[in-house]
Amino acid sequence: MNATPKNSTLDEQPFVPLNQKTTMKRNEGTIDRSLRVLLGIALLVLVFTGPETRWGWLGVIPLLTGLVGYCPLYALFGWSTCRHADRKTA
């Protein structure tokens, strides 16, 4: 018998080999993407003008997700704001 307990959480997680192609499906609609880009730019402007706060660097997150069309949080919760016909790989 094996004396060590089996860690079920590690054994149940899927393993994706590095050479296997993984794709990100778009999960942001056009309006959502546009608003993210505008918000990201507005926050980044705060870094260089106005209050010149470092918090403006958080604008990189909505800017990048808006440009790419994929939001990891949307994927985590299974949300999507794009139509089914628009769900291509990002």
LINTALIN-V239616 format. One record per residue. N is the residue number from 1. RES is the residue in one small letter. PHI is phi in radians with two decimals (none if undefined). PSI is psi in radians with two decimals (999 if undefined). OMEGA is omega as a letter, one per 30 degrees, with the letter a starting at -180 (999 if undefined). Layout:
BEGIN
[[N & RES & PHI & PSI & OMEGA] [N & RES & PHI & PSI & OMEGA]]
END
This chain:
BEGIN
[[1 & m & none & 2.67 & l] [2 & n & -1.56 & 2.17 & a] [3 & a & -1.43 & -0.35 & a] [4 & t & -1.52 & 2.40 & l] [5 & p & -1.25 & 2.56 & a] [6 & k & -1.44 & 2.26 & l] [7 & n & -1.54 & 1.75 & a] [8 & s & -1.22 & -0.52 & a] [9 & t & -1.19 & -0.64 & l] [10 & l & -1.29 & -0.60 & a] [11 & d & -1.29 & -0.43 & a] [12 & e & -1.53 & -0.24 & a] [13 & q & -1.31 & 2.36 & a] [14 & p & -1.24 & 2.51 & l] [15 & f & -1.86 & 2.19 & l] [16 & v & -1.94 & 2.00 & l] [17 & p & -1.08 & 2.63 & a] [18 & l & -1.13 & -0.48 & a] [19 & n & -1.49 & -0.10 & l] [20 & q & -1.46 & 2.36 & a] [21 & k & -1.36 & 2.21 & l] [22 & t & -2.03 & 2.51 & a] [23 & t & -2.15 & 2.67 & l] [24 & m & -1.86 & 2.14 & l] [25 & k & -1.47 & 2.45 & l] [26 & r & -1.07 & 2.35 & l] [27 & n & -2.31 & 0.32 & l] [28 & e & -2.16 & 2.30 & l] [29 & g & -1.37 & 3.06 & a] [30 & t & -1.11 & -0.78 & a] [31 & i & -1.15 & -0.76 & l] [32 & d & -1.04 & -0.79 & a] [33 & r & -1.12 & -0.74 & a] [34 & s & -1.10 & -0.77 & l] [35 & l & -1.12 & -0.67 & l] [36 & r & -1.12 & -0.75 & l] [37 & v & -1.11 & -0.78 & l] [38 & l & -1.11 & -0.75 & l] [39 & l & -1.10 & -0.74 & l] [40 & g & -1.08 & -0.76 & l] [41 & i & -1.13 & -0.74 & l] [42 & a & -1.07 & -0.72 & l] [43 & l & -1.20 & -0.66 & l] [44 & l & -1.18 & -0.53 & l] [45 & v & -1.10 & -0.57 & l] [46 & l & -1.11 & -0.38 & l] [47 & v & -1.21 & -0.62 & a] [48 & f & -1.83 & -0.37 & a] [49 & t & -2.29 & 3.04 & l] [50 & g & 1.16 & -2.24 & a] [51 & p & -1.28 & -0.17 & a] [52 & e & 0.86 & 0.91 & a] [53 & t & -1.68 & 2.62 & l] [54 & r & -1.27 & -0.33 & l] [55 & w & -1.07 & -0.37 & l] [56 & g & -1.11 & -0.41 & l] [57 & w & -1.13 & -0.29 & l] [58 & l & -1.14 & -0.27 & l] [59 & g & -1.12 & -0.29 & l] [60 & v & -1.11 & -0.61 & a] [61 & i & -1.13 & -1.00 & l] [62 & p & -1.16 & -0.51 & l] [63 & l & -1.11 & -0.85 & a] [64 & l & -1.17 & -0.76 & l] [65 & t & -1.14 & -0.59 & l] [66 & g & -1.21 & -0.67 & l] [67 & l & -1.23 & -0.66 & a] [68 & v & -1.41 & -0.61 & a] [69 & g & 1.57 & 0.23 & a] [70 & y & -2.30 & 2.24 & l] [71 & c & -2.03 & 2.08 & a] [72 & p & -1.06 & -0.60 & l] [73 & l & -1.18 & -0.68 & l] [74 & y & -1.06 & -0.74 & l] [75 & a & -1.13 & -0.67 & l] [76 & l & -1.08 & -0.71 & a] [77 & f & -1.62 & -0.08 & l] [78 & g & 1.35 & 0.41 & a] [79 & w & -1.59 & 2.74 & l] [80 & s & -2.73 & 2.42 & l] [81 & t & -1.93 & 0.10 & l] [82 & c & -1.79 & 2.73 & l] [83 & r & -1.22 & 2.75 & a] [84 & h & -1.07 & -0.57 & l] [85 & a & -1.22 & -0.41 & a] [86 & d & -1.56 & -0.05 & a] [87 & r & -1.40 & 1.47 & l] [88 & k & -1.85 & 3.07 & l] [89 & t & -1.30 & 2.45 & a] [90 & a & -1.39 & 999 & 999]]
END
